[in-house]
Amino acid sequence: MSSKLSQIVLLIAAIGCTGWAHAHLPGAGRSEFELGLVPSPKVMRTASLGFDALIADYYWIQAVQVVGATDAVDEETAEHLGEMIDLVTTLNPHVGHPYRFAAVWMTHTEDQVHDANALLERAIESHPDDWRHYFYLGFNNFYYLQDYEAASTALEIAMELPGCPNYLPRLVARLKSQEGDIEVAELFLRQLLQTEADENVIAKLESALDEIEIEYKARHLDRARTAYQSLAGRDISTPGDLIRGPHRVLEELPNPEPDAMPSSLSQGSIWEIDAATGRVVSSYLGRRYEVHYTEVDRNRLKAWSGAKDERANNPHGEVSQSDG
């Protein structure tokens, strides 16, 4: 067979394989991905006939479209995203952003965070010199798992890699000395924002930074409230007491909404005293922002801890008599 004929045969075979691959890919509809099963990475690798990168790119595009088509990624969608990114990174482990993309969204349960960390650890195996994967791993361990030692370990490795930000040593020191402080969370989030290109992820990070900004303002009012109590010998009735009357301690109240929010989008938020906790809160959020210790996070950590204790006490999943 001549060289030219061989090339023609290979071209025909390649076209045929490409057609087969496209024919066996599921439709692009978002609902099908939400309801259907993601193929096993091992099975798909065998069936791809060498078109691993093509199929990986297809599922990566679908993952991005799923996030872009919803206002909020719920637990089920995040689980589905994790399965797609597992497939993407198994077929093409040399990609970079998909690992970090999954880590941002897989945060609804402790198991999801651990699965996200497993993806990040695989990213580190493929990209051992990319400090960003260590950074995301450190963030997950700090922010969601409260494992400050693991977070510090990951960041200390990132510190030694090319391209890492100059302030990482300061962040590690602060993490070790001020565990759980919102300043650490802000530093993490701002760095994630600087290195992120995905608009959906950027929106999520900016929203978290808005909450932190409002918490800083609320803490300013806490300090003013303490000063007012010392001067007046009593507590405030409303946050407005801080700026009026003979014992006022502030010229004006800070903006209860993010400063960067255009006035046309203002929700008319106010500072108020929460009836349940007695704390000053902005009606924009309706709660205080504290790393790990908001009501949502307390419930999350409590549930995760309870599930962990249950697994430890019942490792084989036996049903007790009281459970029927």
N, C-alpha and C positions, 0 to 999 in steps of 0.2 A: 504494500500500500504506500502510495507516494506521500510525501510530507504534506502537500496541499490537500489531498483527500483526507488525510488523518485530521487535519485542522477542521475540515468541514464536518466530519463525523463528530468530533468533540463539540463543535458549536451546536449541532443539532441536539446532541445529548444534553448539553447545558441548558438549552432552551426548554427541552422537555422536562428536565428536573425542576427548572424554575416554575414552569406551569404547574407541575405536580405540587410543588411547595405552596404556591398561591391557592391552588384548589383545595388544599387540606387545611389552610388557615381559616379560623372562624371568621364570621362577618364582623364588620367594624362597629356594629351598633353597641352603644354603651350598655344597654339593658341586657344584652346577651352576655357581656362580660360579668355583670353583676350577678346574674342568675346561674350562669354556666360554670363548669369546672375548668380550671387552668390545667393544661396537660402536665404530666409528671416531667420534670426536667430530664430525668434519665431516659424516659421513653422518647421524648421529643428529640433528644440528642441523637438517639439511634435512628429515628425516622426522618431526620432532617436531610439526609444524604449530602452532608457537607455544607448545607446552607444555614449553619448555626447563626452567623451574624445577621442574615436576612430575617430570620424568625425572631431573634433577640430584638432587632430594631422595631419589628412590628409590634411586639408586646410592650416595648418601652413607650412607643407612641400611644398605644391604648391606655397605658397607665397614666400618662400625662393628661390624656383626654378625659379620663374618668374623674380626675381631680378638678380639671377645669370646668366640668359640666355640673358641679354641685356646689352649693353654698357651704356645706360642712361635710367633712369626711367622717362618717360614723364608724362604729367598731367593725361592722360587717364589711364595709367598703375598705377600711384600712387592712383588714385581714386579706381581702382579695388583692389589694395592691401588693402586699407582702408576697403573696404567691406568685404574682406576675413578675415582680422584681427578682425573686428567687430563680425563676425560669430565665429571665434576661441575663442575670449574672452567672448562671451556670453555663448557658450557651456561649456567653461572651464575657469572661471574667475580667477582661482588660478595660471594660468601661469604668468610668469614675463616678459621674454624677448620680446614676440610678441608685447606688448604695446609699448615698446621703439623702436622696429624695425619699426613699422608703423609711429611713430613720426618723424623718420629720413627722410622718403621718402615723407610724405604728406606735402609738402611745396610749391607747385606750385601756389596756390591761398590762399587768406586770409581765405576763407571758409575751405579749406583743413587743414590749420594750426589750426583753431578752432576745427575741427573734431578730429585732432590729440590730441589736448589738452583735448577734452572730453574723449578720450580713456585713456589718462594719469590720468585724474581725476577718472575714473573707476578703474584704476590700484591702485591708492591710497586707494580707498575704500577696495579693496581686500588685499592690502599690505601696511597698514598704517605705518609700521615701516621701509619701504625700502626707503632710502634717494634718490636713483637714479631716481625714478619717479618724485619727486619734482625737482630734478636737471634738468631733461629733460624739465619739464614744465617751469622752470625758463628760460632755454635757449630759448625755443620757444617764450616766452613773450618778452625776451630781443632782440633776433636776428631778428625775423620776424615781430613782432607786435609792437615793440618800446614801449611796456608797461613796463617801468622800475620799477614802483611801484609793479606790479604783479610779476615781476621777483624776486625782492628783497623779497617779502612776501614768495614765494615758497622756496627760498634758506634759508631764516631764519628758516623755519620749518625743512628743511634738516639738518641744522646745529646742531639741537638738537637730531638727530637720530643716533643710533649706526652705526659705520662703515664709517661715512662721513669723507672726507678728512679734515686735520687740517687747510687747507688754506681757507675753505669756509667763515669764518668771514671776512677775508681780501678781498675776492672776492665780498662779499656783500657791504663792505665799499667802494670799488673801483667802484662798479656798481652805488652806490648812489652819488658818488662824480665826476665820470668821465663817464657820460652816453655816450654810443656809441663808446668809445675808442677801438681800435683794441686789446689792451692789455687784455681787458676783454674778447673779443671774443677768444683770444688765450688760456686764462685760461680755458674757457668753453670747447673748442675743445680738449685741451690736457687731460682734465679729462674724457671727453666722450671717447677718444681714449684708455685711461687706463682701462676703465671698459667695453669696447666692445670686443666681441668675433667673431662677424660675419665679414667675410673677405670683403664682399661687402661694408658694412658700414665703415669698417676701411679704405678702399681705398678712400671713399668719404671724410672722416675726414682728412686723410693725404693730400689729394689734397687741401683742404681748408687751412691747415697749411702751405703748400708750398706757397700759395698765400700771406699769412700773412708774411712769411719770406721775400718774394720779396718786399712787401710793406715797411717793416722795412729798407731794403737796399735803396729803392727809397727815403724814408724820410731822410736817411743819405745823399744822393745826393742833396736833397732839401736844407739841411743846408749848404752843401759845395757850392752850387750855390749861396746862399745868401752871403757867405763869399767872393766868387769870384767877385760878383757884387760890394761889398764894396772896394775890392782891385783894380779892373780894371775900375770901373766907368761905366761898361756896362754889358750886359747879355752875357751868353755863346751862341755860335752858335750851338755847339753839346756838349753832355756830355763829350766828349774827351777833351774839353778845360780845364776841371777840373784837368787834370793830366799832362798838357804840357803848355809850354810858361812861360813867366816871372811871371804870376799871378796864377800859378797852386796852388791848395789848397789840393790835394790828391796825394798820391804816386801811387795809382792804383784804378781802378773802381772795385766795388764788383762784384761778379759773378751774371750775370743777370738771372740765373736759380737756382733752389733749390740746395743747397750745397750737399745734399745727392744723387743727381742724378748721376749715373755712367757716366763717360765720353763717353762710347759707346752709350749712349742714348741721348747725347747732341743734341740740335736742332740748335746750332750755334746762339743763341739769342744774342742780343746787347741792349745796352741802347740807347734810342733815345728821341727826343722831339716830343710829340704828336702834330700834326699840328692843330688839332681842339681845344685842351685845352691849349697848350703851356707847358704842364707838362712833367717832365721826366718819361718815362715809360720803362719797359722791353718788348722787342718784344715777350718774352715768353708768356706774358699775353695779351699785347696790350692795357692795361688799368691799372688804379690804383685800389688798394683794399682799400675800406673804408666801414666800417660796415654801412649797410643801404644806403650808398650814392654812390655806383657804378651806372653806367648808367642803368644796368639791375635792380638794386634795386630801383632806383629813379622811373623808369617806372612802376615797380611793385607796389610801394607804391602809386604812382599817380593813377594808375588804380584801386587799392583797395579803395582809398579814393573817387574816382569818383563814383564807384559802390555803396559805402556806402551812399554818398550824394543822389544818384538817388533813392535808396531804401527809404531814409528818406523823400524825397520830393514826392515820389510816392509809398506809402506803400502798396497800393492795386493792383499795377501793371497795372493801367489804361493806355491805349494808347492815347497819345495826338493827337490833330487834325493835328499838324505839322508832326507827324509820319505816317499819312495816316491810 
